[in-house]
């Protein structure tokens, strides 16, 4: 057998062993209670959120409030009734007003109204003070005074009624003035390089936030799993028997692939559930008469964005996982692992905070630079892609730089892993690690 065929045979054998390690790592993780519970609980959490939103929207759409109004000025009730025109989803008025007459004095009237609230005849009652034009003060009473949305609607209607009365006293028409002062609604359109116009949506910012936050949490979570896996096998001396049959590089690669496959499988399960719940949740909400709100747009995330998300998830995972694996081979305790992993975590935290700058400054020169830094790109470039501000050339350049950096990190981590995984005792110093890189 020639040396070439021998090398090919050894390489094939090492690859088989690597996939064996990958399979063992994957199956040992997905069979744990933590993985099963986490994978199930997250979809249940997503379903619960949508269910609660639909339920709240449904019950709020049918809940008409009975409000008694004691107008001490004798001038504001009609205007208040006209301005308080909020409606439920089926088109009925949200507030059913009743004009209350004074009984003897204010205190007696308040006692009578309080009894009606206790009896369920009224939900609230409002006192419009005689001097409301001067002191800008009104009061609302009810069993629950913390329904801020309804309180704000009532407050806004009272304010309009008072302002209309003041304008009328000054000889001005409040309705005409409101028409003249009606605000302008600004719609944003993006002009592409071909001169085409495309309406911009604030939902792009929401999508960018969701995707980059998920990437941030995934990198931290799965990187920590890699670190913990290497540390556990090293401290239990299991790695000694494993290394005798599998070369350290292929052992490390198998671990990275196994945990990565677990993370990708978990993500696909969550994404599938989230997509189904988002789509059918909007449909159910519409059937029940509830307001679906911006969730409709979440079901229309471009497939290209999802494809890039998976790509940057995979590249970002392997980039940081190789670093965590290298750190795991250097340390001998959880405390040392936390200290050594802190710089890696800080880098990724910096990338997450940079995404905030990118969202607020999508076309700045610094934004382009930050999205090309390999250790930042999984979050920063993904943010730009979600907001549709990155050019194809910039995306390709970012991916190429990440791949080159990943190859370098794999080479460095493999050298460290080869020596460090069999080293016990005190934590190695930086000069010792550099020596490993030179001679390993």
C-alpha positions in Angstrom: 0.0 0.0 0.0 1.5 3.4 -1.0 1.9 6.3 1.3 -0.8 8.2 -0.6 -3.4 5.5 -0.2 -2.4 5.0 3.4 -2.9 8.7 4.1 -6.3 8.6 2.3 -7.3 5.5 4.4 -6.3 7.3 7.6 -8.2 10.4 6.6 -11.3 8.4 5.8 -11.0 6.6 9.2 -10.6 9.9 11.0 -13.7 11.3 9.3 -15.7 8.2 10.3 -14.6 8.7 13.9 -15.4 12.4 13.7 -18.9 11.6 12.6 -19.2 9.0 15.3 -18.3 11.7 17.9 -20.7 14.0 16.2 -23.5 11.4 16.4 -22.7 10.6 20.1 -22.6 14.3 21.0 -25.9 15.0 19.1 -27.8 12.0 20.5 -26.5 12.5 24.1 -27.8 16.1 24.0 -31.2 15.7 22.4 -32.1 12.8 24.7 -31.5 14.9 27.9 -34.5 16.2 29.8 -33.1 19.8 29.5 -33.2 19.7 25.7 -36.6 18.0 25.5 -38.2 20.4 28.1 -36.6 23.5 26.5 -37.6 22.5 23.0 -41.2 21.8 24.1 -41.5 24.8 26.5 -40.4 27.4 23.9 -43.2 26.5 21.4 -45.7 26.3 24.3 -44.5 29.8 25.4 -45.0 31.1 21.8 -48.4 29.6 21.5 -49.3 31.0 24.9 -48.3 34.5 24.0 -50.4 34.4 20.8 -53.3 32.8 22.6 -53.3 35.4 25.4 -53.0 38.3 22.8 -56.0 36.9 20.8 -58.0 36.3 24.0 -57.3 39.8 25.4 -58.0 41.4 22.0 -61.3 39.5 21.8 -62.6 40.3 25.3 -61.5 43.9 25.0 -63.4 44.3 21.7 -66.7 43.3 23.4 -66.3 45.1 26.7 -68.5 48.3 26.6 -67.9 50.6 29.6 -70.8 52.5 31.2 -69.6 55.9 32.4 -71.6 58.4 34.4 -70.6 62.1 33.8 -71.3 64.7 36.5 -70.8 68.0 34.5 -70.7 70.8 37.0 -70.1 73.3 34.3 -73.3 72.4 32.5 -71.5 73.0 29.1 -69.2 70.0 28.4 -71.3 66.9 28.4 -72.5 67.1 24.8 -69.0 67.8 23.5 -67.5 65.1 25.6 -70.1 62.6 24.3 -69.3 63.6 20.7 -65.5 63.4 21.2 -65.5 60.1 23.2 -66.2 58.1 20.0 -63.9 55.1 20.4 -65.5 51.9 19.0 -65.2 48.2 19.5 -64.1 45.8 16.7 -67.8 45.2 15.8 -68.4 49.0 15.4 -70.3 49.7 18.6 -69.3 52.6 20.9 -66.8 51.5 23.6 -68.2 54.0 26.1 -71.9 54.3 27.0 -72.2 57.8 28.7 -74.9 58.8 31.1 -75.5 62.4 32.1 -75.7 62.6 35.9 -77.6 65.4 37.7 -76.3 66.8 41.0 -78.0 65.4 44.1 -78.1 68.0 46.9 -74.3 68.6 46.9 -71.1 67.1 45.4 -70.4 64.7 48.3 -73.9 63.3 48.3 -73.7 62.8 44.5 -70.4 61.0 44.8 -71.8 58.6 47.4 -74.8 57.8 45.2 -72.5 57.2 42.2 -70.2 55.1 44.3 -73.1 52.9 45.2 -74.1 52.5 41.5 -70.5 51.5 40.7 -70.5 48.9 43.5 -73.8 47.6 42.2 -72.4 47.2 38.7 -74.8 49.8 37.3 -71.8 51.9 36.3 -68.1 51.0 35.5 -66.8 54.6 36.1 -68.1 58.0 36.9 -66.4 61.3 35.9 -66.5 64.6 37.8 -66.0 67.7 35.6 -65.1 70.4 38.1 -66.7 73.8 37.9 -63.3 75.5 37.5 -62.0 73.0 34.9 -61.2 75.8 32.5 -58.8 77.3 35.0 -57.4 74.4 37.0 -57.4 71.8 34.1 -58.6 69.2 36.6 -61.1 66.3 36.3 -61.6 63.1 38.3 -62.5 59.6 37.4 -63.7 56.9 39.9 -64.2 53.2 39.4 -63.5 49.8 40.9 -60.4 49.6 38.8 -58.6 52.9 38.2 -55.5 51.4 36.4 -57.0 50.8 32.9 -54.6 53.3 31.4 -55.8 52.9 27.8 -59.4 53.8 28.7 -58.3 56.5 31.1 -56.2 58.1 28.3 -59.2 57.9 25.9 -61.5 59.6 28.4 -58.8 62.2 29.3 -58.2 63.0 25.6 -62.0 63.4 25.0 -62.3 65.7 28.1 -59.3 67.8 26.8 -60.9 68.2 23.4 -64.2 69.2 24.9 -62.6 71.8 27.2 -60.5 73.2 24.3 -63.5 73.4 22.1 -65.4 75.3 24.8 -62.5 77.7 25.3 -62.2 78.4 21.6 -66.0 78.9 21.3 -65.8 81.5 24.1 -63.1 83.2 22.2 -65.3 83.3 19.0 -63.4 80.5 17.2 -64.7 77.2 15.8 -62.8 74.3 17.4 -63.8 71.8 14.7 -62.4 74.0 11.9 -59.2 74.7 13.9 -58.7 70.9 14.4 -59.1 70.4 10.6 -56.5 73.1 9.9 -54.1 71.6 12.5 -54.5 68.0 11.4 -51.1 66.4 11.4 -49.4 65.1 8.3 -48.6 61.3 8.1 -45.2 60.7 6.5 -44.7 57.5 4.6 -41.2 56.3 3.9 -40.2 54.9 0.5 -36.8 53.3 -0.4 -35.4 54.1 -3.8 -33.4 51.1 -5.1 -30.4 51.3 -7.5 -32.7 50.8 -10.4 -34.9 53.8 -9.5 -37.7 51.7 -8.2 -39.7 52.8 -5.2 -40.5 50.5 -2.3 -42.5 51.4 0.8 -40.5 51.1 4.0 -42.0 49.4 7.0 -41.1 49.8 10.6 -41.6 46.1 10.9 -38.1 45.6 9.4 -36.7 47.1 12.5 -38.7 44.7 14.7 -37.6 41.8 12.5 -34.0 42.9 12.7 -34.2 43.1 16.5 -35.8 39.6 16.8 -33.2 38.0 14.6 -30.1 39.6 16.1 -31.4 38.9 19.6 -32.0 35.2 18.8 -28.5 35.0 17.3 -27.0 36.6 20.4 -28.8 34.2 22.7 -28.0 31.2 20.5 -24.3 32.0 20.3 -24.0 32.4 24.1 -26.0 29.3 24.8 -24.5 26.8 22.4 -21.0 28.2 22.9 -21.4 27.5 26.6 -22.5 24.0 25.9 -19.3 23.4 23.9 -17.2 24.8 26.7 -19.0 22.7 29.3 -18.7 19.5 27.2 -15.0 19.8 26.7 -14.4 20.7 30.4 -16.5 17.8 31.7 -14.7 15.2 29.6 -11.3 16.7 30.5 -12.0 16.8 34.3 -13.5 13.3 34.2 -10.4 12.0 32.3 -12.8 10.5 29.7 -11.0 12.5 27.0 -7.8 10.4 27.6 -9.4 7.2 26.4 -11.2 9.1 23.6 -8.0 10.8 22.3 -6.3 7.4 22.2 -8.6 6.4 19.3 -9.6 9.8 17.8 -7.2 12.6 16.9 -7.8 15.8 18.9 -8.7 17.8 15.8 -11.4 15.3 14.7 -12.6 15.1 18.3 -13.1 18.9 18.5 -14.7 18.9 15.0 -17.1 16.1 16.0 -18.2 18.0 19.2 -18.7 21.3 17.2 -20.8 19.5 14.6 -22.8 17.5 17.1 -23.8 20.5 19.2 -24.3 22.6 16.1 -26.7 20.0 14.6 -28.6 20.0 17.9 -28.8 23.8 17.9 -30.0 23.9 14.3 -32.6 21.2 14.9 -33.9 23.1 18.0 -34.0 26.3 16.0 -35.9 24.7 13.1 -38.5 23.3 15.5 -39.0 26.7 17.2 -39.1 28.5 13.8 -41.6 26.1 12.4 -43.9 26.5 15.4 -43.5 30.3 15.4 -44.4 30.4 11.7 -47.4 28.2 12.1 -48.7 30.1 15.1 -48.1 33.4 13.5 -50.0 32.4 10.3 -52.9 30.6 11.9 -53.0 33.0 14.9 -53.6 35.9 12.6 -56.4 33.9 10.8 -58.0 32.9 14.1 -57.7 36.5 15.4 -59.5 37.8 12.3 -62.3 35.2 12.6 -62.8 36.2 16.2 -62.9 39.9 15.3 -59.7 40.7 17.2 -57.0 43.1 15.8 -54.1 41.1 14.4 -51.9 44.2 14.4 -48.4 44.0 13.1 -48.2 40.2 13.3 -49.5 40.0 9.8 -46.2 41.4 8.5 -44.2 38.8 10.5 -45.7 36.1 8.3 -44.1 37.8 5.2 -40.4 37.8 6.2 -38.5 37.3 2.9 -37.1 33.8 2.3 -33.8 35.4 1.4 -33.6 36.9 4.9 -34.4 33.5 6.5 -31.8 31.9 4.3 -29.1 34.4 5.3 -30.2 34.0 8.9 -29.4 30.3 8.8 -26.1 30.9 7.0 -25.0 33.5 9.5 -26.2 31.3 12.4 -24.0 28.4 11.2 -21.0 30.6 10.5 -21.3 32.5 13.7 -21.8 29.3 15.7 -18.7 27.6 14.4 -16.7 30.8 14.7 -17.4 31.2 18.4 -17.7 27.5 19.2 -14.1 26.9 18.1 -13.0 29.6 20.5 -15.1 28.2 23.3 -13.7 24.7 22.6 -10.1 26.1 22.8 -10.9 27.7 26.1 -12.5 24.6 27.4 -9.3 22.6 26.7 -7.2 25.2 28.7 -9.1 25.2 32.0 -9.7 22.6 34.8 -12.6 24.2 36.7 -15.9 26.0 36.2 -14.4 29.2 37.8 -11.5 29.2 35.4 -13.8 28.6 32.5 -15.9 31.6 33.3 -12.9 33.8 33.6 -11.3 32.6 30.4 -14.6 32.7 28.4 -15.4 36.3 29.5 -13.4 38.0 26.7 -15.3 35.9 24.1 -18.6 36.8 25.6 -17.7 40.5 25.8 -16.9 40.5 22.0 -20.3 39.1 21.2 -22.0 41.5 23.6 -20.2 44.4 21.8 -21.5 43.1 18.5 -25.1 43.1 20.0 -24.7 46.7 21.2 -23.3 47.7 17.8 -26.6 46.5 16.2 -28.4 49.2 18.1 -26.2 51.8 16.4 -26.8 50.1 13.1 -30.6 50.2 13.5 -30.4 54.0 14.2 -27.7 54.7 11.6 -28.3 52.1 8.8 -26.3 54.0 6.1 -23.4 55.4 8.1 -19.8 54.6 7.2 -19.2 53.1 10.6 -22.2 50.7 10.0 -20.6 49.3 6.9 -17.3 48.8 8.8 -18.9 47.1 11.8 -20.8 44.7 9.5 -17.6 43.5 7.9 -15.7 42.7 11.1 -15.9 38.8 11.2 -16.6 38.5 15.0 -19.3 41.1 14.7 -20.8 40.1 11.4 -23.2 37.4 12.6 -25.2 40.1 14.3 -24.3 43.3 12.6 -24.5 42.2 9.0 -27.7 40.2 9.8 -29.2 43.4 11.1 -28.4 45.2 7.9 -29.8 42.3 5.8 -33.0 42.3 7.8 -33.3 46.1 7.2 -32.4 45.7 3.5 -29.5 48.2 3.7 -26.7 45.8 2.8 -25.5 45.5 -0.9 -24.8 42.0 -2.4 -21.1 42.8 -2.6 -21.0 43.7 1.1 -22.9 40.5 2.1 -20.5 38.3 0.0 -17.4 40.1 1.4 -18.7 39.7 5.0 -19.3 36.0 4.4 -15.8 35.5 2.8 -14.1 37.3 5.7 -16.0 35.2 8.2 -15.0 32.0 6.5 -11.3 33.0 6.3 -11.4 34.0 10.0 -13.2 30.7 10.9 -10.4 28.7 9.2 -7.8 30.6 11.2 -9.7 30.1 14.4 -10.1 26.4 13.7 -6.4 26.1 13.1 -5.5 28.0 16.3 -8.1 26.2 18.4 -7.0 22.8 17.1 -3.4 23.4 18.1 -4.5 24.6 21.6 -7.0 21.7 21.9 -4.4 19.1 20.9 -2.2 20.0 23.9 -4.5 21.6 26.3 -7.1 18.8 26.5 -4.5 16.5 28.0 -2.9 19.1 30.4 -4.0 19.0 34.0 -3.1 21.1 37.1 -2.6 24.9 37.0 -4.1 27.0 34.2 -1.5 27.7 31.5 -0.1 31.2 31.1 -0.2 33.1 27.8 3.5 32.5 27.0 2.8 28.7 27.4 -0.2 28.9 25.1 1.9 30.8 22.5 4.6 28.0 22.8 1.9 25.4 22.1 0.9 27.3 18.9 4.5 27.4 17.7 5.4 23.8 18.4 2.1 21.8 18.4 
